[in-house]
């Protein structure tokens, strides 16, 4: 088990956004979190990645208590996150976006000048990551000029530049054409099957979730109502009732 969330709770005033949630994620798997509007999925992501601190409960990553660690420290420990809206630097070209993340990981981000050999190593690593996500040939394209699907691929590349073991993705397929969704879904599968990474996603495309996931956790009203393999989730009566009361987005 690479991620273990125990009895995590978070309220915002009178609103109980996450209530006593347990979540266990095995290494080198794709684990999806789904649920209707207001289920608490994104709040749970924020609790796991340190964006907010739980009022109760703990988050363990590789048996280490990381509860409430700041996002930067989480990233340094091996946890990366992508957001529903891509977090690329639109005015920089594709390879420089990835190189910037590499420099950040190596604590070189503030360096004004690097020796040519060191800078060459950074750029070679960035080019190798872009090859992994299918962006070879687009290295010098300004990020803002990329199609939406390619921007998502770049977002994933930036995450890979941090050398994570666990990647959390918030609606990675949102707003995409069918073709782009298939491309990004293939990248998510590659992260698990080729690179051996663990991927946790929040996603509203339930059909794609059923295809991609090794395990699915379903939330409703801030609590977990089911957590099982896709075929078990498909036949779960509580999940069926949740579907009838709203679409699976957040």
C-alpha positions as CSV (number, residue, x, y, z in Angstrom):
1,X,0.0,0.0,0.0
2,X,1.5,3.4,-1.0
3,X,-1.3,5.7,0.3
4,X,-3.3,5.2,3.4
5,X,-5.9,7.8,4.5
6,X,-7.5,7.1,7.9
7,X,-10.6,8.7,9.4
8,X,-10.0,12.0,7.6
9,X,-12.5,14.8,8.2
10,X,-12.8,18.4,7.1
11,X,-15.6,21.0,7.7
12,X,-16.0,24.5,6.4
13,X,-18.2,26.1,9.1
14,X,-21.3,24.1,9.3
15,X,-20.6,22.2,6.0
16,X,-19.0,18.8,6.6
17,X,-17.2,18.4,3.3
18,X,-15.3,15.2,4.2
19,X,-16.5,13.0,7.1
20,X,-14.4,10.2,8.5
21,X,-13.1,9.0,5.2
22,X,-10.7,6.0,4.8
23,X,-8.9,5.4,1.5
24,X,-6.3,2.8,0.8
25,X,-4.3,2.8,-2.5
26,X,-2.1,0.0,-3.7
27,X,1.2,0.8,-5.4
28,X,1.3,0.7,-9.3
29,X,-2.5,0.9,-9.7
30,X,-5.0,3.3,-11.1
31,X,-7.5,4.2,-8.3
32,X,-10.4,6.4,-9.2
33,X,-12.6,8.5,-7.0
34,X,-16.1,9.3,-8.2
35,X,-19.3,10.8,-6.8
36,X,-22.0,13.4,-7.4
37,X,-21.6,17.1,-7.1
38,X,-20.6,18.1,-3.6
39,X,-19.5,14.6,-2.7
40,X,-16.2,15.8,-1.3
41,X,-13.8,14.4,-3.9
42,X,-11.8,17.6,-4.6
43,X,-11.6,18.4,-0.9
44,X,-10.2,14.9,-0.2
45,X,-7.6,15.6,-2.9
46,X,-6.7,18.8,-1.2
47,X,-6.4,17.0,2.2
48,X,-4.1,14.3,0.7
49,X,-1.8,16.8,-1.1
50,X,-1.5,19.3,1.7
51,X,-3.5,22.2,0.2
52,X,-5.7,22.1,3.3
53,X,-5.3,20.3,6.7
54,X,-7.8,17.9,8.1
55,X,-9.5,18.6,11.4
56,X,-9.2,14.9,12.2
57,X,-7.5,11.9,10.7
58,X,-4.1,11.1,9.1
59,X,-2.6,10.7,5.7
60,X,0.3,8.2,5.3
61,X,2.5,7.9,2.2
62,X,4.7,4.9,2.1
63,X,4.2,4.4,5.8
64,X,5.2,7.9,6.6
65,X,2.8,10.3,8.3
66,X,2.5,13.3,5.9
67,X,-0.7,14.8,7.3
68,X,-0.7,18.5,6.7
69,X,2.6,18.7,4.9
70,X,2.8,21.7,2.5
71,X,2.4,20.9,-1.2
72,X,6.0,21.6,-1.9
73,X,7.1,19.1,0.7
74,X,4.6,16.6,-0.6
75,X,6.1,17.0,-4.1
76,X,9.6,16.5,-2.8
77,X,8.5,13.3,-1.0
78,X,7.2,11.8,-4.3
79,X,3.6,13.1,-4.6
80,X,2.6,15.1,-7.7
81,X,-0.7,16.6,-8.6
82,X,-2.4,17.8,-11.8
83,X,-5.4,20.1,-11.8
84,X,-8.6,20.2,-13.9
85,X,-7.3,23.4,-15.5
86,X,-3.8,22.8,-16.8
87,X,-1.0,24.5,-14.8
88,X,1.4,25.0,-17.7
89,X,3.3,28.3,-18.2
90,X,1.5,29.5,-21.4
91,X,4.2,31.9,-22.5
92,X,7.0,29.4,-22.3
93,X,7.7,26.8,-25.0
94,X,6.9,23.1,-24.3
95,X,10.4,21.9,-23.4
96,X,11.1,24.9,-21.1
97,X,7.9,24.1,-19.1
98,X,9.3,20.7,-18.4
99,X,12.9,22.0,-17.9
100,X,11.6,24.4,-15.3
101,X,10.1,21.6,-13.3
102,X,13.3,19.7,-13.5
103,X,15.3,22.7,-12.2
104,X,12.8,23.0,-9.4
105,X,13.3,19.4,-8.4
106,X,17.0,19.8,-8.5
107,X,16.7,23.1,-6.6
108,X,18.1,25.0,-9.5
109,X,15.1,27.1,-10.2
110,X,16.6,30.3,-8.9
111,X,19.9,29.9,-10.8
112,X,20.5,32.6,-13.3
113,X,23.2,30.7,-15.1
114,X,24.1,27.0,-15.4
115,X,27.2,25.5,-16.9
116,X,26.5,24.3,-20.4
117,X,27.0,20.6,-19.5
118,X,24.4,20.9,-16.6
119,X,21.9,22.8,-18.7
120,X,22.4,20.2,-21.5
121,X,21.5,17.4,-19.0
122,X,18.4,19.3,-17.9
123,X,17.2,19.7,-21.5
124,X,18.0,16.1,-22.4
125,X,15.9,14.9,-19.5
126,X,13.1,17.2,-20.5
127,X,13.2,15.9,-24.1
128,X,13.1,12.3,-22.8
129,X,10.0,13.1,-20.7
130,X,8.3,14.7,-23.7
131,X,9.0,11.6,-25.8
132,X,7.3,9.5,-23.1
133,X,4.1,11.6,-23.3
134,X,4.0,11.9,-27.1
135,X,5.1,15.5,-27.4
136,X,8.3,14.9,-29.4
137,X,8.5,17.4,-32.3
138,X,6.6,20.0,-30.3
139,X,9.5,21.0,-28.0
140,X,9.7,24.6,-29.2
141,X,5.9,25.2,-29.6
142,X,4.7,27.9,-27.2
143,X,2.5,26.1,-24.6
144,X,-0.4,28.5,-25.2
145,X,-0.6,27.4,-28.8
146,X,-1.0,23.7,-28.0
147,X,-4.3,22.1,-28.5
148,X,-6.2,21.3,-25.2
149,X,-5.3,17.6,-25.4
150,X,-1.6,18.3,-25.9
151,X,-1.7,20.8,-23.0
152,X,-2.9,18.0,-20.7
153,X,-0.1,15.8,-22.0
154,X,2.3,18.7,-21.1
155,X,0.7,18.9,-17.7
156,X,1.5,15.2,-17.1
157,X,5.0,15.7,-18.4
158,X,5.6,18.5,-15.9
159,X,4.4,16.1,-13.2
160,X,6.8,13.4,-14.4
161,X,9.6,15.9,-14.2
162,X,9.2,15.9,-10.4
163,X,10.0,12.2,-10.4
164,X,6.9,11.2,-8.4
165,X,5.8,7.7,-7.3
166,X,2.2,8.9,-6.8
167,X,0.3,11.2,-9.2
168,X,-3.1,12.6,-8.3
169,X,-5.2,13.9,-11.2
170,X,-8.2,16.1,-10.9
171,X,-10.5,15.5,-13.9
172,X,-7.8,14.8,-16.4
173,X,-10.3,14.2,-19.2
174,X,-12.5,17.2,-18.6
175,X,-13.5,19.3,-21.6
176,X,-11.8,17.0,-24.2
177,X,-13.0,15.6,-27.5
178,X,-13.3,11.8,-27.6
179,X,-10.0,11.5,-29.4
180,X,-8.2,13.6,-26.8
181,X,-9.7,11.6,-24.0
182,X,-8.5,8.4,-25.5
183,X,-5.0,9.8,-25.9
184,X,-4.8,11.0,-22.3
185,X,-6.3,7.7,-21.1
186,X,-3.5,6.0,-22.8
187,X,-1.0,8.2,-21.0
188,X,-2.6,7.4,-17.7
189,X,-2.3,3.7,-18.4
190,X,1.3,4.1,-19.5
191,X,2.1,5.8,-16.2
192,X,1.0,2.6,-14.4
193,X,2.1,-0.1,-16.9
194,X,5.4,1.3,-18.2
195,X,6.6,3.6,-15.5
196,X,5.2,1.7,-12.5
197,X,3.6,4.8,-11.0
198,X,0.5,4.9,-8.9
199,X,-2.3,7.2,-10.2
200,X,-5.3,8.4,-8.3
201,X,-7.9,10.3,-10.4
202,X,-11.1,12.2,-9.8
203,X,-13.1,11.9,-13.0
204,X,-16.7,12.3,-14.2
205,X,-16.4,10.1,-17.4
206,X,-17.6,7.0,-15.7
207,X,-17.3,4.8,-18.8
208,X,-13.6,5.7,-19.0
209,X,-13.2,5.2,-15.2
210,X,-14.6,1.7,-15.5
211,X,-12.0,0.9,-18.3
212,X,-9.0,2.4,-16.6
213,X,-9.3,1.7,-13.0
214,X,-8.0,-1.2,-10.8
215,X,-10.2,0.1,-8.0
216,X,-12.9,2.7,-7.6
217,X,-14.0,4.6,-4.5
218,X,-17.4,6.2,-4.5
219,X,-18.2,9.2,-2.3
220,X,-21.5,10.9,-1.5
221,X,-22.2,13.7,1.0
222,X,-18.6,13.6,2.2
223,X,-18.4,9.9,3.0
224,X,-17.3,6.8,1.2
225,X,-20.3,4.6,0.2
226,X,-18.3,1.9,-1.7
227,X,-14.8,1.0,-2.6
228,X,-14.1,-2.0,-4.8
229,X,-13.1,-3.3,-8.2
230,X,-15.0,-1.8,-11.2
231,X,-17.2,-4.8,-11.8
232,X,-18.3,-4.7,-8.1
233,X,-19.0,-1.0,-8.3
234,X,-21.1,-1.4,-11.4
235,X,-23.5,-3.7,-9.6
236,X,-23.5,-1.9,-6.2
237,X,-27.1,-0.7,-5.3
238,X,-25.9,2.2,-3.2
239,X,-23.8,3.5,-6.1
240,X,-26.8,3.1,-8.5
241,X,-28.9,5.3,-6.2
242,X,-26.1,7.9,-6.0
243,X,-26.1,8.0,-9.8
244,X,-29.8,8.7,-9.9
245,X,-29.4,11.8,-7.7
246,X,-26.7,13.7,-9.7
247,X,-24.0,13.5,-12.3
248,X,-20.5,12.4,-11.4
249,X,-18.7,15.7,-11.5
250,X,-17.4,18.1,-9.0
